[in-house]
Amino acid sequence: MKRGEKNMKIAICDDITNQLEIIKNATIEYFKSQHDSVEIETFNNSFAFIDTQAKVIYDLVLLDVCMPGILGTDVAREIRMRNDKTEIIFLTTSNEFALDAFEVNAAHYLLKPFTQVAFNKAMDRAMQHIDNKLTKMIYLKCPKGAVQAVDKNSISYIEASAHRQNVILHDGTIIETVQTLFELYHTLQELTVGQFITPYKGFVVNQQAISTIESDMIVLKSGKSIPIPRRTFNSLKQTYFNYMFGGRK
C-alpha cells in the first residue's frame, strides 16, 4: 500500500531487548515500500515511555502487552487520556488481552512471533486509520505565524471579523485565523464536498451543525442564529436535505 508522504513519529515499547530489535527492524522493512519519512524511538521501560509520551505525541505506538510493573493495555489508557489521535498496535504472545485492546481502540492486536506479512497487514490498518484522520484535518493559519490543525467535523461555523475570520467549534472554542473566508471555504470543499455552505455574506456553516432552517435564518445546534435572504430559503433547505440524506460522507 502506497500513500502520500508524511513525517511519521513512531514509538516502540517492549521490555525485552531482542524483541525491540525485531519490531524495529520489521517497522523499517515496512517503510521501505512507503513514501513516508519515519522517526523511530524505542523504550525498554514502560514507565520511561509514559513519561516521554506525556510530552510527545506519536503518530503510532507499537506496544508489548506483558511488561514489568504495568501492562501495555494500561500504558495505552495513559495515551488515550491525553489524545485519541495516536494509533496503537499491541504485540503479545497471548490473546488474553484482546478485549482490553478493543476498549482502547487499538488498530491491531498482533501475536508473537509474527511474520513480516502479518506485521505489514497490521501496519497497513494503522496507516489507513492515520490517513483517514488526516483527510479530516484543516490547517488554520493563526496570527503571529502559528498554525493549528483542526478536525473539519469539529467546526460549527466560520464568521468574518474585519480582516480575520473566527472559526467557532462545537464546544464554543473560537480560533482566529488570517485566511480569507474564500480560502477557508474552498479548502473545506476540497476536504469534503458539500458539507460546508455559505448561506449569507460573512459566514461559512457546517451543515452537520444545523438544527433548523427557517424562512429568514439558520439555527445551529448551539443556538446560534445566522440570517439568510428569504429568497434562498427553498434552495438552502434542499441543499441541506440532499446532504443529510444523500451521498453524505
C-alpha positions in Angstrom: 0.0 0.0 0.0 1.5 3.3 -1.0 0.3 6.7 0.1 1.3 10.4 0.1 4.4 11.3 2.0 4.1 12.1 5.7 6.5 12.6 8.5 5.8 9.8 10.9 6.8 9.7 14.6 6.7 6.1 16.0 7.4 4.7 19.4 8.2 1.0 20.2 7.9 -0.2 23.8 9.0 -3.7 24.8 10.9 -4.7 27.9 12.8 -7.5 26.0 15.8 -6.1 24.0 15.8 -8.6 21.2 12.0 -8.1 20.7 12.6 -4.3 20.4 15.1 -5.0 17.7 12.7 -7.4 15.9 9.9 -4.9 16.0 12.1 -2.0 14.9 13.5 -4.0 12.0 10.1 -5.0 10.9 9.0 -1.4 11.0 12.0 -0.3 9.0 11.3 -3.0 6.5 7.6 -1.9 6.2 8.5 1.7 5.4 11.0 0.7 2.7 8.0 0.5 0.4 6.3 3.7 1.6 6.9 7.3 0.8 6.8 8.4 4.4 9.8 9.7 6.4 10.0 7.9 9.8 11.5 8.7 13.2 11.5 5.7 15.5 12.1 5.8 19.2 12.5 2.6 21.3 11.8 2.1 25.0 12.6 -1.0 27.1 10.9 0.5 30.1 7.1 1.3 30.1 7.4 4.0 32.8 10.1 5.8 30.8 7.8 5.7 27.8 4.8 7.0 29.8 7.0 10.0 30.9 8.0 10.7 27.3 4.6 10.4 25.8 3.3 13.0 28.2 5.4 15.5 26.3 5.4 14.0 22.8 2.5 13.0 20.5 3.3 9.9 18.5 1.5 9.0 15.3 1.9 5.3 16.0 2.9 3.3 19.1 3.8 -0.4 19.0 3.3 -1.8 22.5 4.1 -5.1 24.1 1.3 -6.1 26.5 3.1 -8.0 29.2 5.7 -5.8 30.7 7.0 -5.5 34.3 5.2 -3.1 36.6 2.4 -2.1 34.2 0.5 -3.8 31.3 0.8 -2.4 27.8 -3.0 -2.0 27.9 -2.7 0.3 30.9 0.0 2.2 29.1 -2.4 2.6 26.2 -5.0 4.0 28.6 -2.4 6.6 29.6 -2.0 7.5 25.9 -5.8 7.8 25.4 -6.2 10.1 28.4 -4.0 12.6 26.6 -5.2 12.2 23.0 -7.2 10.0 20.6 -5.0 10.6 17.6 -2.3 8.1 18.2 -2.7 4.7 16.6 -1.8 1.7 18.7 -0.7 -1.8 17.7 -0.4 -4.3 20.5 2.2 -7.1 20.2 1.9 -10.1 22.6 2.1 -13.9 22.9 -1.4 -14.3 24.2 -5.0 -13.5 23.1 -5.9 -12.9 26.8 -5.9 -9.1 26.5 -7.7 -8.7 23.1 -10.8 -7.2 24.8 -8.7 -4.6 26.6 -7.2 -3.7 23.2 -10.6 -3.2 21.8 -11.6 -0.9 24.7 -8.6 1.5 24.0 -9.4 1.5 20.3 -6.2 -0.2 19.1 -5.7 -0.5 15.4 -4.5 -4.1 15.7 -3.6 -7.0 18.1 -0.6 -8.9 16.7 0.6 -12.2 18.2 4.3 -13.0 18.6 6.1 -14.4 16.9 4.9 -12.7 13.8 5.8 -12.8 10.1 6.7 -9.7 8.1 3.5 -10.3 6.1 1.3 -10.3 9.3 3.2 -7.2 10.6 2.6 -5.4 7.3 -1.1 -6.1 7.4 -1.3 -4.6 10.9 0.7 -1.6 9.8 -1.5 -1.1 6.8 -4.5 -1.0 9.0 -2.9 1.5 11.4 -1.7 3.7 8.5 -5.1 3.7 6.9 -6.6 5.0 10.2 -3.9 7.7 10.2 -4.7 8.6 6.5 -8.4 8.8 7.3 -7.7 11.2 10.2 -5.5 13.4 8.1 -8.2 13.8 5.5 -10.4 15.3 8.2 -7.9 18.0 9.2 -7.8 21.6 8.1 -4.8 23.6 8.9 -5.6 27.1 10.2 -3.1 30.0 9.8 -3.3 31.9 13.0 -1.8 35.3 13.9 2.0 35.5 14.5 2.7 32.7 12.1 1.1 29.9 14.2 -0.6 27.0 12.5 -3.4 24.9 14.2 -4.7 21.6 12.9 -8.5 21.3 13.4 -10.8 18.4 12.6 -13.2 19.7 10.0 -16.1 18.0 11.7 -15.4 19.9 14.9 -16.2 23.2 13.2 -19.7 24.6 13.7 -19.4 27.8 11.6 -16.9 30.4 10.5 -17.7 34.1 10.7 -15.8 37.0 9.1 -14.4 39.6 11.5 -12.7 42.6 9.9 -9.5 41.3 8.2 -9.6 38.0 10.1 -12.0 35.1 10.4 -13.3 33.4 13.6 -13.6 29.6 13.4 -16.1 28.5 16.0 -16.0 24.9 17.1 -18.9 22.9 18.5 -17.6 23.2 22.1 -17.6 27.0 21.8 -13.8 27.4 21.2 -13.0 30.4 18.9 -9.9 30.2 16.7 -8.8 33.4 14.9 -7.3 32.8 11.5 -5.7 35.2 9.0 -7.0 33.2 6.0 -9.8 34.7 4.0 -13.3 33.3 4.1 -13.0 32.4 0.5 -9.7 30.4 1.2 -11.3 28.6 4.1 -14.4 27.7 2.3 -12.6 26.2 -0.7 -10.1 24.3 1.5 -13.1 22.7 3.2 -14.8 22.0 -0.1 -11.6 20.1 -1.2 -11.7 18.0 2.0 -15.4 17.3 1.8 -17.6 18.4 -1.0 -21.0 19.8 0.2 -20.5 19.6 4.0 -20.0 23.4 4.3 -22.2 26.1 2.8 -22.1 29.9 2.5 -25.7 30.8 3.4 -25.0 34.5 3.9 -22.3 37.1 3.4 -19.5 36.6 6.0 -20.5 33.1 7.1 -19.5 29.5 6.3 -21.6 26.9 8.0 -21.1 23.2 8.7 -24.4 21.5 7.7 -23.9 18.9 10.4 -24.2 21.7 12.9 -27.6 22.8 11.6 -30.7 22.3 13.8 -33.4 24.0 11.7 -33.7 26.2 8.6 -36.3 28.8 8.9 -37.6 31.3 6.4 -35.1 34.0 7.4 -32.4 32.2 9.4 -30.4 29.1 10.0 -30.5 27.9 13.6 -27.5 25.9 14.7 -27.5 23.2 17.4 -25.5 25.6 19.6 -28.4 28.0 19.4 -26.6 30.4 17.2 -28.8 32.1 14.5 -27.4 33.0 11.1 -29.6 35.3 8.9 -30.4 34.2 5.3 -32.1 36.0 2.5 -35.7 34.8 2.2 -35.3 34.1 -1.5 -32.7 31.4 -0.7 -34.8 29.5 1.9 -36.1 26.8 -0.5 -32.7 26.2 -2.1 -30.9 26.0 1.2 -33.5 23.6 2.6 -33.0 21.4 -0.5 -29.2 21.6 -0.2 -29.4 20.5 3.5 -31.8 17.7 2.6 -29.5 16.4 -0.1 -26.5 16.5 2.1 -28.1 14.9 5.1 -30.0 12.2 3.2 -27.9 11.9 0.1 -24.3 11.0 -0.6 -23.0 12.2 2.8 -19.5 11.1 3.8 
